[in-house]
């Protein structure tokens, strides 16, 4: 029997330990490991039948504040205590004081509940550091308003100098979510007087620490995150059913949130009503990567309130992102960096400007309330990248509540430029990928092929670099792919289709589609007679007067180089080439096709203005999707025109 009991006892210990671990992890916030609300009782003086104490509620949470209607503090007396008087706060119920005939106590309740006085309270009812309407600011935002105090005269105790710690401390701030530990004796509070030359202390000090649990406060999350970028037209919405699921009636604009905390409302009211969305969250935070500059990048941060009946005063948003390790400028919000322990990513806290946007207004039938700012961040050249969602936040909190993030596989990613250009044509012509490659083993080149009308079409995508995983752009890859394709496929005509930069000085605009008449290099500078001409490598495209006449495409000279940007030397060469457009492959394709005597035409769509005022990389990514559609349409028209014709008829 002893061995069975022993085994049961060990099992009980393990079970209790696991439950304690769950409770701890639920209340622990890794971004604010020391956050809590501490309630302190300081006994200032003794009375005939009790004592006078100052009760202080101190918010040590970095970014979790106590909003309207404010805190409620309660406890249970362990003896027969009564509250003779209070200043700076009041007990919500007097209780049964029939045992007292002459002097009537302020409260005789065994389990009194205290509320803060409003800021306009009369002087005779006030005490030092009181009367904030129950509102406590977050410690990192306003430490001077992160605490509130009131004084209380306690009596009906046997004998002088008697004091017993209250039990079962409860804190509503303003709703559920806080769990308070036992009230314990600590070192007496000490303060300085006479200009810091003398220290005085209270007679006794008790403290209790209260921690917050989102699970206790909200059965469902209360906020979600959506994402977008300038380089991808896709908007990643909040995850569906992030905070509950909407009703089956999709025509409704007003919905009732599920599992709304019953302590905050006794019946369905405006506070339960939110705009009907697929995510059903009262709050939505949108992160938009807006611009990419040479040394900086810009984000637009928008917080939207979908709640029909609730404003959010003194709101704040916390963002975890490695980019905040560099200097950042915020234009319409206040901001600060928070210390982090055990995290490589920095954490930035944002909140509204007083009298401007520190109140996040409720939604109405036409729109949601919102506040927005732009953030300009310096680049860390060793870390910054547009790839793999690096520019997107790792975690976002609203008023201390963890917002539901989209899954990483739904993030708006950097588009694959060459594949973006090729795949719509693959689908249009109903081509199939060649899994038995005609190309040498180990190369990344991808071939799509098939019959479209009377044409045998092959589309060759150079694929991704086998080491770095980026598009195989540039003249080396283009010349190799062109040579191998001609050798393996013996084509009658090659169409080099792709995007290009354009020069507004030569009449190019975003979305224009050009047929190149002449093609040359601009970055092969060999300042030796004749070699200089070889370096430029000027060649003419195959003449297609009927295509130009029929399709009304623009004509211009194409200049090719291996750099996306343009150096002063490149600019001089491009000017000498009289180029209207520039790319990174055309002249290499022209060299090989001319060498092997295969006709080639060059169809180029303008994604960026080289001599404009925007960074080339930003403008290219911003316009890629729309310009690719124009390119695909033009190539389709060219292919349709080719059908049934000989080369001489082009």
SULWO-V93154 format. One record per residue. N is the residue number from 1. RES is the residue in one small letter. SS is DSSP state (a for helix, b for strand, c for the rest). D_FIRST is the distance of its C-alpha to the first C-alpha in Angstrom with 1 decimal. Layout:
n:N res:RES ss:SS d_first:D_FIRST
n:N res:RES ss:SS d_first:D_FIRST
//
This chain:
n:1 res:x ss:c d_first:0.0
n:2 res:x ss:a d_first:3.8
n:3 res:x ss:a d_first:5.5
n:4 res:x ss:a d_first:5.2
n:5 res:x ss:a d_first:6.3
n:6 res:x ss:a d_first:8.5
n:7 res:x ss:a d_first:10.0
n:8 res:x ss:a d_first:10.7
n:9 res:x ss:a d_first:12.3
n:10 res:x ss:a d_first:14.3
n:11 res:x ss:a d_first:15.4
n:12 res:x ss:a d_first:16.5
n:13 res:x ss:a d_first:18.4
n:14 res:x ss:a d_first:20.2
n:15 res:x ss:a d_first:21.1
n:16 res:x ss:a d_first:22.6
n:17 res:x ss:a d_first:24.5
n:18 res:x ss:a d_first:26.0
n:19 res:x ss:a d_first:27.1
n:20 res:x ss:a d_first:28.7
n:21 res:x ss:a d_first:30.5
n:22 res:x ss:a d_first:31.9
n:23 res:x ss:a d_first:33.2
n:24 res:x ss:a d_first:34.7
n:25 res:x ss:a d_first:36.5
n:26 res:x ss:a d_first:37.8
n:27 res:x ss:a d_first:39.5
n:28 res:x ss:c d_first:40.6
n:29 res:x ss:c d_first:44.2
n:30 res:x ss:c d_first:45.0
n:31 res:x ss:c d_first:48.7
n:32 res:x ss:c d_first:48.2
n:33 res:x ss:c d_first:45.1
n:34 res:x ss:c d_first:46.0
n:35 res:x ss:c d_first:47.1
n:36 res:x ss:c d_first:45.9
n:37 res:x ss:b d_first:47.4
n:38 res:x ss:b d_first:47.0
n:39 res:x ss:b d_first:47.5
n:40 res:x ss:b d_first:48.8
n:41 res:x ss:b d_first:49.4
n:42 res:x ss:b d_first:52.0
n:43 res:x ss:b d_first:52.8
n:44 res:x ss:b d_first:56.6
n:45 res:x ss:b d_first:57.5
n:46 res:x ss:b d_first:56.3
n:47 res:x ss:c d_first:57.8
n:48 res:x ss:c d_first:58.0
n:49 res:x ss:c d_first:54.8
n:50 res:x ss:c d_first:53.2
n:51 res:x ss:b d_first:54.2
n:52 res:x ss:b d_first:56.0
n:53 res:x ss:b d_first:54.1
n:54 res:x ss:b d_first:55.0
n:55 res:x ss:b d_first:52.6
n:56 res:x ss:b d_first:53.0
n:57 res:x ss:b d_first:51.7
n:58 res:x ss:b d_first:52.1
n:59 res:x ss:b d_first:51.8
n:60 res:x ss:c d_first:50.8
n:61 res:x ss:c d_first:50.5
n:62 res:x ss:c d_first:53.2
n:63 res:x ss:c d_first:54.1
n:64 res:x ss:c d_first:52.3
n:65 res:x ss:c d_first:54.4
n:66 res:x ss:b d_first:54.0
n:67 res:x ss:c d_first:56.6
n:68 res:x ss:c d_first:58.3
n:69 res:x ss:c d_first:57.5
n:70 res:x ss:c d_first:55.7
n:71 res:x ss:b d_first:52.5
n:72 res:x ss:b d_first:50.7
n:73 res:x ss:b d_first:48.6
n:74 res:x ss:b d_first:46.3
n:75 res:x ss:b d_first:43.8
n:76 res:x ss:b d_first:42.3
n:77 res:x ss:c d_first:43.5
n:78 res:x ss:c d_first:40.9
n:79 res:x ss:c d_first:43.4
n:80 res:x ss:c d_first:46.5
n:81 res:x ss:c d_first:48.6
n:82 res:x ss:b d_first:51.6
n:83 res:x ss:b d_first:53.9
n:84 res:x ss:b d_first:57.4
n:85 res:x ss:b d_first:59.1
n:86 res:x ss:b d_first:58.7
n:87 res:x ss:b d_first:61.1
n:88 res:x ss:c d_first:60.7
n:89 res:x ss:b d_first:58.2
n:90 res:x ss:b d_first:57.4
n:91 res:x ss:b d_first:54.6
n:92 res:x ss:c d_first:54.7
n:93 res:x ss:c d_first:54.1
n:94 res:x ss:c d_first:55.3
n:95 res:x ss:c d_first:52.8
n:96 res:x ss:c d_first:53.3
n:97 res:x ss:c d_first:55.5
n:98 res:x ss:c d_first:56.8
n:99 res:x ss:c d_first:55.7
n:100 res:x ss:c d_first:58.3
n:101 res:x ss:c d_first:61.9
n:102 res:x ss:c d_first:64.1
n:103 res:x ss:c d_first:62.6
n:104 res:x ss:c d_first:60.6
n:105 res:x ss:c d_first:57.8
n:106 res:x ss:c d_first:57.8
n:107 res:x ss:b d_first:54.3
n:108 res:x ss:c d_first:52.0
n:109 res:x ss:c d_first:49.2
n:110 res:x ss:c d_first:45.7
n:111 res:x ss:c d_first:45.1
n:112 res:x ss:c d_first:48.6
n:113 res:x ss:b d_first:49.6
n:114 res:x ss:b d_first:52.4
n:115 res:x ss:b d_first:55.1
n:116 res:x ss:b d_first:57.7
n:117 res:x ss:c d_first:61.3
n:118 res:x ss:c d_first:63.9
n:119 res:x ss:c d_first:66.3
n:120 res:x ss:c d_first:69.2
n:121 res:x ss:c d_first:67.5
n:122 res:x ss:c d_first:69.9
n:123 res:x ss:a d_first:70.1
n:124 res:x ss:a d_first:69.0
n:125 res:x ss:a d_first:65.7
n:126 res:x ss:c d_first:65.0
n:127 res:x ss:c d_first:63.1
n:128 res:x ss:c d_first:63.2
n:129 res:x ss:c d_first:61.8
n:130 res:x ss:c d_first:61.1
n:131 res:x ss:c d_first:62.2
n:132 res:x ss:c d_first:61.6
n:133 res:x ss:c d_first:60.8
n:134 res:x ss:c d_first:57.1
n:135 res:x ss:c d_first:58.0
n:136 res:x ss:b d_first:56.5
n:137 res:x ss:c d_first:58.0
n:138 res:x ss:c d_first:56.0
n:139 res:x ss:c d_first:55.9
n:140 res:x ss:c d_first:57.7
n:141 res:x ss:c d_first:60.4
n:142 res:x ss:c d_first:61.4
n:143 res:x ss:a d_first:59.4
n:144 res:x ss:a d_first:61.8
n:145 res:x ss:a d_first:60.7
n:146 res:x ss:c d_first:57.0
n:147 res:x ss:b d_first:56.1
n:148 res:x ss:b d_first:57.0
n:149 res:x ss:b d_first:56.8
n:150 res:x ss:b d_first:57.3
n:151 res:x ss:b d_first:57.4
n:152 res:x ss:b d_first:55.7
n:153 res:x ss:b d_first:56.3
n:154 res:x ss:b d_first:53.1
n:155 res:x ss:b d_first:53.4
n:156 res:x ss:c d_first:52.3
n:157 res:x ss:c d_first:50.0
n:158 res:x ss:c d_first:50.0
n:159 res:x ss:c d_first:52.3
n:160 res:x ss:c d_first:53.8
n:161 res:x ss:c d_first:52.1
n:162 res:x ss:c d_first:49.0
n:163 res:x ss:c d_first:47.3
n:164 res:x ss:c d_first:43.9
n:165 res:x ss:c d_first:42.7
n:166 res:x ss:c d_first:42.6
n:167 res:x ss:b d_first:39.4
n:168 res:x ss:b d_first:38.6
n:169 res:x ss:b d_first:41.6
n:170 res:x ss:b d_first:42.9
n:171 res:x ss:b d_first:45.6
n:172 res:x ss:b d_first:47.6
n:173 res:x ss:b d_first:50.0
n:174 res:x ss:c d_first:51.6
n:175 res:x ss:c d_first:48.9
n:176 res:x ss:c d_first:45.1
n:177 res:x ss:c d_first:43.4
n:178 res:x ss:b d_first:42.8
n:179 res:x ss:b d_first:39.5
n:180 res:x ss:b d_first:39.9
n:181 res:x ss:c d_first:37.6
n:182 res:x ss:c d_first:37.2
n:183 res:x ss:c d_first:40.4
n:184 res:x ss:b d_first:40.2
n:185 res:x ss:b d_first:42.6
n:186 res:x ss:b d_first:44.7
n:187 res:x ss:c d_first:47.8
n:188 res:x ss:c d_first:50.7
n:189 res:x ss:c d_first:53.1
n:190 res:x ss:b d_first:56.3
n:191 res:x ss:b d_first:59.7
n:192 res:x ss:b d_first:63.2
n:193 res:x ss:b d_first:66.3
n:194 res:x ss:c d_first:69.9
n:195 res:x ss:c d_first:70.2
n:196 res:x ss:c d_first:67.0
n:197 res:x ss:c d_first:68.2
n:198 res:x ss:b d_first:65.6
n:199 res:x ss:b d_first:61.9
n:200 res:x ss:b d_first:60.4
n:201 res:x ss:b d_first:56.9
n:202 res:x ss:c d_first:55.1
n:203 res:x ss:c d_first:53.2
n:204 res:x ss:b d_first:49.7
n:205 res:x ss:b d_first:48.4
n:206 res:x ss:b d_first:45.4
n:207 res:x ss:b d_first:44.6
n:208 res:x ss:b d_first:42.5
n:209 res:x ss:b d_first:42.4
n:210 res:x ss:b d_first:42.6
n:211 res:x ss:b d_first:42.1
n:212 res:x ss:b d_first:43.2
n:213 res:x ss:c d_first:41.5
n:214 res:x ss:a d_first:43.8
n:215 res:x ss:a d_first:41.1
n:216 res:x ss:a d_first:40.7
n:217 res:x ss:a d_first:44.5
n:218 res:x ss:c d_first:45.6
n:219 res:x ss:c d_first:43.8
n:220 res:x ss:c d_first:46.6
n:221 res:x ss:c d_first:48.5
n:222 res:x ss:c d_first:51.8
n:223 res:x ss:b d_first:54.0
n:224 res:x ss:b d_first:54.9
n:225 res:x ss:b d_first:57.1
n:226 res:x ss:b d_first:60.1
n:227 res:x ss:b d_first:62.1
n:228 res:x ss:b d_first:65.6
n:229 res:x ss:b d_first:68.0
n:230 res:x ss:c d_first:71.7
n:231 res:x ss:c d_first:71.3
n:232 res:x ss:b d_first:69.6
n:233 res:x ss:b d_first:70.7
n:234 res:x ss:b d_first:67.2
n:235 res:x ss:b d_first:65.4
n:236 res:x ss:b d_first:61.6
n:237 res:x ss:c d_first:60.5
n:238 res:x ss:c d_first:57.3
n:239 res:x ss:c d_first:54.5
n:240 res:x ss:c d_first:54.7
n:241 res:x ss:c d_first:52.3
n:242 res:x ss:c d_first:51.5
n:243 res:x ss:c d_first:51.0
n:244 res:x ss:c d_first:50.8
n:245 res:x ss:c d_first:52.9
n:246 res:x ss:c d_first:56.3
n:247 res:x ss:c d_first:57.3
n:248 res:x ss:c d_first:58.8
n:249 res:x ss:c d_first:62.2
n:250 res:x ss:c d_first:63.6
n:251 res:x ss:c d_first:66.7
n:252 res:x ss:c d_first:65.0
n:253 res:x ss:c d_first:65.5
n:254 res:x ss:b d_first:63.2
n:255 res:x ss:b d_first:59.4
n:256 res:x ss:b d_first:56.5
n:257 res:x ss:c d_first:53.6
n:258 res:x ss:c d_first:50.2
n:259 res:x ss:c d_first:47.2
n:260 res:x ss:c d_first:49.5
n:261 res:x ss:c d_first:47.7
n:262 res:x ss:a d_first:47.9
n:263 res:x ss:a d_first:48.0
n:264 res:x ss:a d_first:51.4
n:265 res:x ss:c d_first:53.1
n:266 res:x ss:c d_first:52.6
n:267 res:x ss:c d_first:54.7
n:268 res:x ss:c d_first:56.3
n:269 res:x ss:c d_first:59.0
n:270 res:x ss:a d_first:61.1
n:271 res:x ss:a d_first:58.2
n:272 res:x ss:a d_first:56.4
n:273 res:x ss:b d_first:59.4
n:274 res:x ss:b d_first:59.9
n:275 res:x ss:b d_first:62.4
n:276 res:x ss:c d_first:61.2
n:277 res:x ss:c d_first:60.4
n:278 res:x ss:c d_first:58.3
n:279 res:x ss:c d_first:56.0
n:280 res:x ss:c d_first:55.9
n:281 res:x ss:c d_first:55.4
n:282 res:x ss:c d_first:57.2
n:283 res:x ss:b d_first:58.0
n:284 res:x ss:b d_first:59.3
n:285 res:x ss:b d_first:60.1
n:286 res:x ss:b d_first:62.6
n:287 res:x ss:b d_first:63.3
n:288 res:x ss:b d_first:66.6
n:289 res:x ss:b d_first:67.8
n:290 res:x ss:b d_first:71.5
n:291 res:x ss:b d_first:73.5
n:292 res:x ss:b d_first:73.4
n:293 res:x ss:c d_first:76.0
n:294 res:x ss:c d_first:76.9
n:295 res:x ss:c d_first:74.9
n:296 res:x ss:b d_first:73.0
n:297 res:x ss:b d_first:71.2
n:298 res:x ss:b d_first:71.0
n:299 res:x ss:b d_first:68.2
n:300 res:x ss:b d_first:68.6
n:301 res:x ss:b d_first:65.6
n:302 res:x ss:b d_first:65.6
n:303 res:x ss:b d_first:63.1
n:304 res:x ss:b d_first:63.6
n:305 res:x ss:b d_first:62.4
n:306 res:x ss:c d_first:61.9
n:307 res:x ss:b d_first:60.8
n:308 res:x ss:c d_first:63.4
n:309 res:x ss:c d_first:62.5
n:310 res:x ss:c d_first:61.2
n:311 res:x ss:c d_first:63.0
n:312 res:x ss:b d_first:61.1
n:313 res:x ss:b d_first:62.4
n:314 res:x ss:c d_first:62.1
n:315 res:x ss:c d_first:60.2
n:316 res:x ss:b d_first:59.2
n:317 res:x ss:b d_first:58.3
n:318 res:x ss:b d_first:56.4
n:319 res:x ss:b d_first:57.2
n:320 res:x ss:b d_first:55.5
n:321 res:x ss:b d_first:58.0
n:322 res:x ss:a d_first:59.1
n:323 res:x ss:a d_first:62.7
n:324 res:x ss:a d_first:62.3
n:325 res:x ss:a d_first:62.3
n:326 res:x ss:c d_first:66.1
n:327 res:x ss:c d_first:68.3
n:328 res:x ss:b d_first:68.4
n:329 res:x ss:b d_first:70.8
n:330 res:x ss:b d_first:69.7
n:331 res:x ss:c d_first:72.6
n:332 res:x ss:c d_first:71.5
n:333 res:x ss:c d_first:68.1
n:334 res:x ss:b d_first:66.8
n:335 res:x ss:b d_first:64.5
n:336 res:x ss:b d_first:62.6
n:337 res:x ss:b d_first:60.2
n:338 res:x ss:b d_first:56.7
n:339 res:x ss:c d_first:54.9
n:340 res:x ss:c d_first:52.3
n:341 res:x ss:c d_first:49.4
n:342 res:x ss:c d_first:48.1
n:343 res:x ss:c d_first:50.6
n:344 res:x ss:c d_first:53.6
n:345 res:x ss:c d_first:55.2
n:346 res:x ss:b d_first:57.1
n:347 res:x ss:b d_first:56.4
n:348 res:x ss:b d_first:59.3
n:349 res:x ss:b d_first:59.3
n:350 res:x ss:b d_first:62.1
n:351 res:x ss:b d_first:63.1
n:352 res:x ss:c d_first:66.3
n:353 res:x ss:c d_first:69.4
n:354 res:x ss:c d_first:69.9
n:355 res:x ss:c d_first:72.4
n:356 res:x ss:c d_first:72.7
n:357 res:x ss:c d_first:69.5
n:358 res:x ss:c d_first:66.6
n:359 res:x ss:b d_first:66.2
n:360 res:x ss:b d_first:65.0
n:361 res:x ss:c d_first:66.5
n:362 res:x ss:c d_first:65.1
n:363 res:x ss:c d_first:66.3
n:364 res:x ss:c d_first:68.8
n:365 res:x ss:c d_first:69.9
n:366 res:x ss:c d_first:72.0
n:367 res:x ss:c d_first:70.1
n:368 res:x ss:c d_first:67.1
n:369 res:x ss:b d_first:67.3
n:370 res:x ss:b d_first:67.2
n:371 res:x ss:b d_first:67.8
n:372 res:x ss:b d_first:68.7
n:373 res:x ss:b d_first:69.6
n:374 res:x ss:b d_first:70.6
n:375 res:x ss:b d_first:69.1
n:376 res:x ss:b d_first:71.2
n:377 res:x ss:b d_first:69.1
n:378 res:x ss:b d_first:70.4
n:379 res:x ss:c d_first:69.5
n:380 res:x ss:c d_first:67.6
n:381 res:x ss:c d_first:69.6
n:382 res:x ss:c d_first:66.7
n:383 res:x ss:c d_first:64.1
n:384 res:x ss:c d_first:66.1
n:385 res:x ss:c d_first:66.3
n:386 res:x ss:c d_first:66.8
n:387 res:x ss:a d_first:64.6
n:388 res:x ss:a d_first:61.0
n:389 res:x ss:a d_first:60.8
n:390 res:x ss:c d_first:61.0
n:391 res:x ss:c d_first:63.1
n:392 res:x ss:c d_first:60.5
n:393 res:x ss:c d_first:57.9
n:394 res:x ss:c d_first:54.4
n:395 res:x ss:b d_first:53.0
n:396 res:x ss:b d_first:54.5
n:397 res:x ss:b d_first:53.3
n:398 res:x ss:b d_first:55.2
n:399 res:x ss:c d_first:54.5
n:400 res:x ss:c d_first:51.3
n:401 res:x ss:b d_first:50.1
n:402 res:x ss:b d_first:49.4
n:403 res:x ss:c d_first:51.9
n:404 res:x ss:b d_first:51.2
n:405 res:x ss:c d_first:52.9
n:406 res:x ss:c d_first:54.4
n:407 res:x ss:c d_first:52.9
n:408 res:x ss:a d_first:54.7
n:409 res:x ss:a d_first:56.1
n:410 res:x ss:a d_first:58.1
n:411 res:x ss:c d_first:59.7
n:412 res:x ss:c d_first:63.5
n:413 res:x ss:c d_first:64.2
n:414 res:x ss:c d_first:67.3
n:415 res:x ss:c d_first:69.4
n:416 res:x ss:c d_first:70.4
n:417 res:x ss:a d_first:74.2
n:418 res:x ss:a d_first:75.5
n:419 res:x ss:a d_first:72.9
n:420 res:x ss:a d_first:73.6
n:421 res:x ss:a d_first:77.3
n:422 res:x ss:a d_first:76.8
n:423 res:x ss:a d_first:74.1
n:424 res:x ss:a d_first:76.2
n:425 res:x ss:a d_first:79.0
n:426 res:x ss:a d_first:76.6
n:427 res:x ss:a d_first:75.6
n:428 res:x ss:a d_first:79.1
n:429 res:x ss:c d_first:80.5
n:430 res:x ss:c d_first:77.4
n:431 res:x ss:c d_first:77.0
n:432 res:x ss:b d_first:74.2
n:433 res:x ss:b d_first:72.6
n:434 res:x ss:c d_first:73.6
n:435 res:x ss:c d_first:70.5
n:436 res:x ss:c d_first:72.7
n:437 res:x ss:c d_first:74.4
n:438 res:x ss:c d_first:78.1
n:439 res:x ss:c d_first:77.6
n:440 res:x ss:c d_first:76.7
n:441 res:x ss:c d_first:73.0
n:442 res:x ss:c d_first:71.0
n:443 res:x ss:c d_first:73.2
n:444 res:x ss:c d_first:71.5
n:445 res:x ss:c d_first:74.4
n:446 res:x ss:b d_first:73.6
n:447 res:x ss:b d_first:76.2
n:448 res:x ss:b d_first:76.4
n:449 res:x ss:b d_first:79.0
n:450 res:x ss:b d_first:80.5
n:451 res:x ss:b d_first:83.6
n:452 res:x ss:b d_first:84.8
n:453 res:x ss:c d_first:87.9
n:454 res:x ss:c d_first:90.2
n:455 res:x ss:b d_first:88.7
n:456 res:x ss:b d_first:86.3
n:457 res:x ss:b d_first:84.2
n:458 res:x ss:b d_first:82.0
n:459 res:x ss:b d_first:80.1
n:460 res:x ss:b d_first:78.9
n:461 res:x ss:b d_first:76.3
n:462 res:x ss:c d_first:76.1
n:463 res:x ss:c d_first:72.3
n:464 res:x ss:b d_first:70.2
n:465 res:x ss:c d_first:70.5
n:466 res:x ss:c d_first:68.1
n:467 res:x ss:c d_first:67.1
n:468 res:x ss:c d_first:67.1
n:469 res:x ss:c d_first:66.5
n:470 res:x ss:c d_first:69.4
n:471 res:x ss:b d_first:72.4
n:472 res:x ss:c d_first:74.8
n:473 res:x ss:c d_first:77.7
n:474 res:x ss:c d_first:81.0
n:475 res:x ss:a d_first:84.0
n:476 res:x ss:a d_first:82.4
n:477 res:x ss:a d_first:79.9
n:478 res:x ss:a d_first:82.6
n:479 res:x ss:a d_first:85.1
n:480 res:x ss:a d_first:82.7
n:481 res:x ss:a d_first:81.4
n:482 res:x ss:a d_first:85.0
n:483 res:x ss:a d_first:86.3
n:484 res:x ss:a d_first:83.4
n:485 res:x ss:a d_first:83.7
n:486 res:x ss:a d_first:87.5
n:487 res:x ss:a d_first:87.0
n:488 res:x ss:a d_first:84.3
n:489 res:x ss:a d_first:85.6
n:490 res:x ss:c d_first:89.4
n:491 res:x ss:c d_first:89.7
n:492 res:x ss:c d_first:92.9
n:493 res:x ss:b d_first:92.0
n:494 res:x ss:b d_first:89.4
n:495 res:x ss:b d_first:88.3
n:496 res:x ss:b d_first:86.7
n:497 res:x ss:b d_first:85.0
n:498 res:x ss:b d_first:83.0
n:499 res:x ss:b d_first:82.9
n:500 res:x ss:b d_first:85.2
n:501 res:x ss:b d_first:86.2
n:502 res:x ss:b d_first:89.4
n:503 res:x ss:c d_first:92.2
n:504 res:x ss:a d_first:93.3
n:505 res:x ss:a d_first:96.6
n:506 res:x ss:a d_first:97.3
n:507 res:x ss:c d_first:96.3
n:508 res:x ss:c d_first:92.7
n:509 res:x ss:c d_first:90.2
n:510 res:x ss:c d_first:86.5
n:511 res:x ss:c d_first:86.1
n:512 res:x ss:c d_first:89.5
n:513 res:x ss:b d_first:89.6
n:514 res:x ss:b d_first:92.2
n:515 res:x ss:b d_first:93.8
n:516 res:x ss:b d_first:94.5
n:517 res:x ss:b d_first:98.1
n:518 res:x ss:b d_first:97.8
n:519 res:x ss:b d_first:94.9
n:520 res:x ss:b d_first:94.8
n:521 res:x ss:b d_first:92.5
n:522 res:x ss:c d_first:92.5
n:523 res:x ss:c d_first:90.4
n:524 res:x ss:c d_first:92.1
n:525 res:x ss:c d_first:94.6
n:526 res:x ss:c d_first:96.8
n:527 res:x ss:c d_first:99.9
n:528 res:x ss:c d_first:102.2
n:529 res:x ss:c d_first:105.0
n:530 res:x ss:c d_first:104.0
n:531 res:x ss:a d_first:100.4
n:532 res:x ss:a d_first:100.1
n:533 res:x ss:a d_first:101.0
n:534 res:x ss:a d_first:98.6
n:535 res:x ss:a d_first:95.9
n:536 res:x ss:a d_first:96.6
n:537 res:x ss:c d_first:96.7
n:538 res:x ss:c d_first:98.5
n:539 res:x ss:b d_first:98.3
n:540 res:x ss:b d_first:99.2
n:541 res:x ss:c d_first:96.9
n:542 res:x ss:c d_first:98.1
n:543 res:x ss:c d_first:100.6
n:544 res:x ss:c d_first:99.5
n:545 res:x ss:a d_first:102.2
n:546 res:x ss:a d_first:101.5
n:547 res:x ss:a d_first:97.8
n:548 res:x ss:a d_first:98.8
n:549 res:x ss:a d_first:101.3
n:550 res:x ss:a d_first:99.1
n:551 res:x ss:a d_first:95.8
n:552 res:x ss:c d_first:97.4
n:553 res:x ss:c d_first:95.1
n:554 res:x ss:b d_first:96.0
n:555 res:x ss:b d_first:97.4
n:556 res:x ss:b d_first:96.7
n:557 res:x ss:b d_first:96.5
n:558 res:x ss:b d_first:93.0
n:559 res:x ss:b d_first:92.1
n:560 res:x ss:b d_first:89.1
n:561 res:x ss:c d_first:87.0
n:562 res:x ss:c d_first:83.6
n:563 res:x ss:c d_first:82.6
n:564 res:x ss:c d_first:81.4
n:565 res:x ss:c d_first:83.2
n:566 res:x ss:c d_first:86.9
n:567 res:x ss:c d_first:88.3
n:568 res:x ss:a d_first:91.9
n:569 res:x ss:a d_first:93.0
n:570 res:x ss:a d_first:91.4
n:571 res:x ss:a d_first:93.1
n:572 res:x ss:a d_first:96.5
n:573 res:x ss:a d_first:96.0
n:574 res:x ss:a d_first:94.9
n:575 res:x ss:a d_first:97.9
n:576 res:x ss:a d_first:100.1
n:577 res:x ss:c d_first:98.5
n:578 res:x ss:c d_first:99.4
n:579 res:x ss:c d_first:95.9
n:580 res:x ss:c d_first:94.7
n:581 res:x ss:b d_first:91.1
n:582 res:x ss:b d_first:88.9
n:583 res:x ss:b d_first:85.9
n:584 res:x ss:c d_first:84.0
n:585 res:x ss:c d_first:84.9
n:586 res:x ss:a d_first:88.3
n:587 res:x ss:a d_first:90.7
n:588 res:x ss:a d_first:88.5
n:589 res:x ss:a d_first:88.5
n:590 res:x ss:a d_first:92.2
n:591 res:x ss:a d_first:92.8
n:592 res:x ss:a d_first:91.0
n:593 res:x ss:a d_first:92.5
n:594 res:x ss:a d_first:96.0
n:595 res:x ss:a d_first:95.5
n:596 res:x ss:c d_first:94.5
n:597 res:x ss:c d_first:97.0
n:598 res:x ss:c d_first:94.5
n:599 res:x ss:b d_first:95.5
n:600 res:x ss:b d_first:93.0
n:601 res:x ss:b d_first:92.8
n:602 res:x ss:b d_first:90.7
n:603 res:x ss:b d_first:89.1
n:604 res:x ss:b d_first:87.6
n:605 res:x ss:b d_first:86.1
n:606 res:x ss:b d_first:86.1
n:607 res:x ss:b d_first:82.7
n:608 res:x ss:b d_first:83.8
n:609 res:x ss:b d_first:87.0
n:610 res:x ss:c d_first:87.6
n:611 res:x ss:c d_first:90.2
n:612 res:x ss:c d_first:88.3
n:613 res:x ss:c d_first:86.4
n:614 res:x ss:c d_first:82.8
n:615 res:x ss:c d_first:80.7
n:616 res:x ss:a d_first:81.1
n:617 res:x ss:a d_first:77.4
n:618 res:x ss:a d_first:76.5
n:619 res:x ss:a d_first:79.4
n:620 res:x ss:a d_first:78.7
n:621 res:x ss:a d_first:75.1
n:622 res:x ss:a d_first:76.0
n:623 res:x ss:a d_first:78.6
n:624 res:x ss:a d_first:77.2
n:625 res:x ss:a d_first:75.8
n:626 res:x ss:a d_first:78.9
n:627 res:x ss:a d_first:81.4
n:628 res:x ss:a d_first:79.6
n:629 res:x ss:a d_first:80.2
n:630 res:x ss:a d_first:83.9
n:631 res:x ss:a d_first:84.0
n:632 res:x ss:a d_first:82.4
n:633 res:x ss:a d_first:84.9
n:634 res:x ss:a d_first:87.8
n:635 res:x ss:a d_first:86.6
n:636 res:x ss:a d_first:86.2
n:637 res:x ss:a d_first:89.8
n:638 res:x ss:a d_first:91.0
n:639 res:x ss:a d_first:89.3
n:640 res:x ss:a d_first:90.6
n:641 res:x ss:a d_first:94.1
n:642 res:x ss:a d_first:93.8
n:643 res:x ss:c d_first:93.1
n:644 res:x ss:c d_first:96.1
n:645 res:x ss:c d_first:98.2
n:646 res:x ss:c d_first:99.4
n:647 res:x ss:a d_first:99.2
n:648 res:x ss:a d_first:102.8
n:649 res:x ss:a d_first:102.1
n:650 res:x ss:c d_first:99.6
//
